[in-house]
Amino acid sequence: MRAISQTEFGGTEVLHEIDVPRPEPLPTEVLVRVVSAGVNPVDAKTRAGGGMADVLGKPPFVLGWDVSGVVEEAGFGVHTLKPGDEVYGMPWFPRQAGGFSEYVTAPSRHFARKPSTVDHDAAAAVPLAALTAWQALHDAVHIKSGQRVLIHAAAGGVGHFAVQFAKAAGAHVTGTASAAKHDWLRGIGADEVIDYRTTRFEDATADQDVVLDLIGGDNAVRSVRVTKPGGIVVAIPGGVSADLADAAERRGVSAIPFLVEPDGHALTEIAALIDAGRVHVEVEQVYPFTRIAAAHERQESGRAQGKLVVRVAS
């Protein structure tokens, strides 16, 4: 089968197509023919030597954790899926899944049936970003109706799902984004939007119960100032630094790190929201398999609206 691999860390020039044996599913696993694969910041960071490089080790490896496709084979003991089922998932994260290839194998419960109202391109845009938003809001902070939630980088992959999930939970949602994306964010549920290019968010909001910081660094430390005592700052990209921990302690705020994990049950709930029209999946662009380097370059620009996707099947 075809796959996109690398033999060293570096820029997009290290990505190249290879032929590798098609994997075989073990008991409780499924073999999925990948139609489309999502591209995430962690892919570009890992390619360059950051991200999950400590988990994967040195190249060669095949990146990609977001997949949507069709079950080709079901191993012994699989009761939830069968050949022919259309599925989507985030298999094996943070270990290698090899999503940028024509087939993947993983435990069946790393997958769920894909939303029936969207195609494979849109479905592939969902798992990692949506699960990050879902698990952060529902499992890490246990969001409640009436709470005030601030979401940084609200127009990005994780951000646009977090806006919608928080709104669906009954929260008052504020997002930070460039001005060109404000109307769109209001359309998917944001109550307030702050242009981070012209306004310091500390001057525009306060008394937040929850802050999802999807930027990291000093942005997370600054977020403590707008979080009410007893509130929570979730530091998603970089974890809790010493400066963030100190600022949070002085204000009486909890600062917590976060890492997403495979969750077929949550993907089933998310699919139901998508099919009910309550959650919109934003795909900025779909790239052919041969142009995966261009998808990485766009991801690294930090300006994508929603998600980027690679079409694996020809």
BELTA-V74757 format. One record per helix or strand of 2 or more residues. SS is the DSSP state (hx for helix, st for strand). FROM is the first residue (numbers start at 0). LEN is the number of residues. If there is no record, write none. Layout:
SS,FROM,LEN  SS,FROM,LEN
This chain:
st,1,5  hx,11,3  st,15,4  st,28,11  hx,40,7  hx,52,4  st,60,2  st,65,9  st,85,4  st,102,5  hx,107,3  st,110,3  hx,119,5  hx,126,14  st,147,4  hx,156,12  st,171,6  hx,178,9  st,191,4  hx,200,3  st,207,6  hx,217,7  st,226,9  hx,241,10  st,253,4  hx,263,12  st,282,6  hx,288,13  st,306,5
